[in-house]
Amino acid sequence: MVRRSLGRQFGWLWAAYGVSALGTWLAFDAFPLIAILVLHAGTTEVSLPAAAGLAVGAVVAVPLGPWVEFRRKRPVMIAMDLIRFAALMSVPAAFVLGLLSFVQLLVVAVVIGAADIAFTAAGGACLKALVRPEDLLVANGRFESTAWTASVLGPPLGGAAIGLFGPVMTVVANAVSYLLSAAGIRAIGGEEPRPARTGAPRFRVGDLLDGWRYILAHPALRPLFFNTVLVSGLIMATSPVLAVLMLSHLGFAPWQYGLAFIGPGVGGMVLVMAVEFGLITCMGVFNPVYATYRLHHTATDRVARTLSAWSVTSKVTIAALTALWGLLAGLTGPRTAIAIAGLLLLTTPLLLPRHDNTPDHEPERAQRHI
């Protein structure tokens, strides 16, 4: 069943996702590395700009959910790819001219953050339109396997590129990946009908909160929402702290950081490989099921708003926890801050329900609550 074809259109969407995912992971730590190696920043300086960029980007993206909902999704996705390409290419241009600064990194982070949310909202709706409901799990499984392959290959390749060409090179690669993604989405072809607007014909300020109202009124989505937002926030909050620990405190070279070496000798490498294998295995099982479950329980005319609200909350949480963990690392040290995040992650499964008692018609019921 997993090997069955999902059609040419899905194939182009999958290819676009794959190339942009690889570009993202190649440049996953590009901004912290640029801040550390080029701008000579410390723990707090690295964490706070990253947090502020995510937070402001999320706030800017709040009205994008309702805006995306009633527009054709593929043109929105192409536009977001082109915006991300242009924003990222401004970084190497400024670097070459000797004008690169924290302010520019912050502005680019804001633009990328807002565009990511709009793209994710449109992409989820696009996938639900292209794939039959019974094929959603297979489709999300293919996306997830691609994401984890990129997460394994990207950082080592990015670290090697940084060692050979400097930290800005991965930003260029990421920018090009968005350009290729836009070409892949354009190649999907076919006619995409304009979504019919439901409810009030004109935009209202209250529409900005539709996604959150839908999630919080839904007994199946609500616990999943709190769990996934907290998990992603705790994982991502430690990334700048880990970069400072390895590059500044422990003196690792960028290529070693890309390979995630945390200690000398075979023991350190074996430990990292075991931890990462366990993480990849667990997330590789959880994420496709979670993404499919979320789409299954979301009404078709609410997908963009729901995913946008989900992404905005996730990015704001990551921003807040990133800033907090930067301060925590400054007070207690990077190792202690990372250990605290790990212990808190162990408690997050308590947020999930043990049984799914939600009937199949629950999306429509939650919609009536809005």
N, C-alpha and C positions, 0 to 999 in steps of 0.2 A: 504494500500500500504506500509506503514511504517513497518508493521510486517512481510512482506514477507521474505522468506529465501534468502540470497545472496550466499549460498553455503558453503561447509565445509572449503574450502581454505580461504575464507574471515573470517570465524569464528575463525580460528587459528591466522590470522593476527590481528583481533580485540582483541582476548585474549592477544596476545603479547603486543599490544598497551596499553591495560588496565592495565596490571601488571606493565609495566614500567612507565606509567603515575602516578599510585598510589605511586610507589617508588620515583619518582621525586618530587611529592608534599609532601610526608613525609619528604623529606630532602630539601625542597624548600629554606629555609633560613639556611641550615646547616653551610655553610662556614662563613656567617656573624656572626652566633651565636658562632661558634668555635673561630673566630677572637676576638669577644667581651668577651666571658666567659672564654676562655682558654688562649688566647694571649693578652687579656686586651687592645684591640685596640679602638681608637676613631673614629669619623665620617669619617674623611678623610682617615684614615688607612684602614677602612672597605671598603669604596667605591672605592678607587684607585686600590687595587689588583683585585677586582671583575671586574672593567672596563678593566684593562690590560689583564686579562685572557681571556675575551670575544674578545677583539680586536686582540690579537695575535692569538688566536684560529681561528678567522675568516680569518686572513691573511694566516695562514697555510692551511686553507680549500679551498682557491681560486682555486688551480688546481684540486681539488677533483671533481668538477662538470663535466668537460669534461672526467675525468677518469672514473667516475661512469656511465656516459651516455652509454658507449659501453661495459659494463660488465653486467653479470647476477646480478640482483638486490638483490636477497635473500642472496647469499653468502656475499655480501657487508654488508648487514644489520646485519647478524650474526657476522661478523668480528668486526663491530663497537660496537655491544653490548658487546662482549668479551673484547675489548679494554677499554670500559668504566668501566666494572666490575673490571679489573685489576688496573686501575688508581685509582678508588675510594677506593679499599681495601688497597691501600698503605697508606691512611690517618689513619685508625685505627691502622695499624701496627706501623706507626711512633709514634702515640700517646701513645701506650702501651710501646714503647721503650724510651719515653721521648725525641724524636727527631723531633717532629712536629714543623714546622716553616711557616712563610709567604711565603717563597720561594717555599716550597712544595705545599702549597695551590694554588699558582699561576701556577705552572707547571701542576698540576692536572686540574685546570680550563681551561688551554690552550688545553690539550688533550681532555677533555670532550667537549669543544666548537667545536673543529674541527670534532670530531666524531659525534656530534649531527647534524652538517650540512650535512655530508656525509650520515648519516642514513636518515635524512629528505628527501634528494634528491632521494635516492634509494627507500624510502617508498612511495613517491608520484607516482613514475613510476610504482612500484609494484601494488599499488592500482588501477591505471588506467588500468593495464593489467588484473587484476583479476575480475574487476567488469564491467558490461555493462554500456555504457554511460548514459542510462536512470536510472541506479541505483546509480550513483555517489552521488547524493544529499542524498539519504537514507543512504548510507555508511558513508558519512561525518557527517551526523546527528548523527549516532551511535557513531562515534569517539568523536564528540563534547559532547554528553551527558555523555560519559565515562570520558572525560577530566574534565568536570565540577563536576561530582560526586567525582572524585579524588581530585579536588581542594577544595571541601567542607569537605571531610573526612580526607584528608591527613594532613593539618596543625594542627588540634586539636590532631590527633593521634601522629603526630611528636612531638608536644609540650609536650604531656603526656610522650612519650618515653624519651625526653630530661630531663624532670623533674625527672623521675625514674632512668634512666641509664646514663644520660650525653649526651652532644651534638653529640658525635661521633657515637652514636647508630643509628641515622637516616641515616648516611652515609653508614653504613653496610647494612641497609635495602634497600637503593637505589641500592647499588652494586648488591645485590642478585636479585633485580627486573630485572636488565639487563641480568643476567644469565638465569632467567626464560623466559624473552622475546626472547632470542636467541633460547631456546628450542622450544618455540611456533612457531617461524618462520621456524625452521627446520622441524616441524611437518606438515607444509603446504603441502609438498610433490609435486608430479607431475613433469613434465618436464618443465623447464624454458629455452626457446631458447636463444641463445646468440644474442644480438642486432646487426643488420647489420650497419656498419659504413657508414654514408653519408658524402659527401664532400671529402676533402683531406684525403688520406689514412694514412698520418702521422700527428703526433701532431705538431701543430704550436703554437708559443707564443700567437698569436692573438686569438687562441681558448679559452684562459682564459677569454676573455671578451664576448664570445658568448651569455651567459645568459643575461648580461646587455644590449647588443645590441638588443636582441630579445624583452626584456621588454620595453625598451625606444622607440622602433620602433612601438610598438603595442598600438593603441589608447585606447583599453579596459583595458589592463594590467597596463599601465603607471600610471594613476591616482590612481588606487587601490594600486599599489606598494608604492607610496609616502604616502598615507593615513595610511596603515597598519604598515609601518616601523616607522612612527612618533608616532602612538598610542602605539605600543608595547614599544618603547623607553621611552616615558614619563611615562608609567605605571611602567616599571621595574626600572627606574632610582631612584624612591622614595623608593624602597624596603630596601636598606641598611640604608637610612636615617630614615625610620620608625622603623627599628630594634633598632637603636641607641636611638631614641626618647623614645621608650617604655621601653627598657631594662636598659639603662643607666640613662636617664634624669628622667623618671617617676618611675623607680624602679619596673617594673612588673616582675613577675616570668616568666620563659620560657613557662610554660604551659598556662599562661594567654595570652602571646604574640601569641601562637599558635591558641588560640581561638579568637584573634583579638579584645580584650577588649581595648578600647581607653579612657575610663573614668570610674569613680566609679559609682556604682548604676545601676538601671534598665535603666535609660535614655541613658547612654553610650552604653549599649548592644543593646537596641532597635535601636539606630542610626546606629550602625555597621551592624545589621541584615538587616535594610532597604536598606542601601547603597549597601551591598553585594548582596542582592536579586535583586536589580535593575541592577547591573553590570552583574550578572550571566544571568539574563533574556535577556538582550540586546546582550551580547556576544554569548549566546547560540543560538540566532536567526541569528546573523551576521556571525559567523565563518563558519558554514556548507555551507551557501550560498556563502561566499567568497571563500572557498576552492574549491567548485564545479565549480564556475565561472572561477577561475584561471585555473583549470585543463581542463575545456571545451575549453577555448581560447588558450591553449598551445598545439602545435603540438606534437604528440606522441614521435618523435625523438628529442624533445627539452625539455622534462619534467625535467630530472635530472639537466641539465645546468641552466634552468630557476629557479627551486626551490633552487638550490645551490646559485645562485647569489642573490636571494631573502633573503635567510637565512644569507648569509655573510653580506649583507647590513644591515639587521635587527640587527645582533649582533654587528657590528661596531657602529651603531647608539646607541644601548643600552649602549655599552661601553663608548662612548663619553658623552652621557647624564648622565650616572651614575657618571663618574668622575666630570662632571660639577656640578651636583646636590650635590655631596659631598662637593665640594668647596663652592657652594652657601649656603649649610646648615651651613658650618663653619662660613660664613660671616653674614648670616641673621638669623640663627636658623633653626632647623628642621621643625617647624610648617610653617614658611613662605615659605620655599623651597617646601614643599608638596603642599601648597596652590597655588603657582605659577604653578606647574605642572598640578594641577587640572584645573586651568583657561585656560591654553594652550590646554588641551585636548578638551575643549568645542569648540575650533576653528577648529579641525581636520576634521569635516564633510564637511567643505568648499572645501577640496581637492577632494572630490568625484564628479563625473558627475551626473547630475540629470536625464539624460536619457541615455540609452544604444543604440547607433545607429550603433554598430559594426555588420557587416554581419557575417553569420556563417562561411564564408570562410576566415575570417580575419587571423587565425593562419598561413595559408599557405602564405597569402600576406606578413605578417611580416617576415616569414622565407625567402622570396625572397629578403628582404632588407638586409640580413646579407651577 
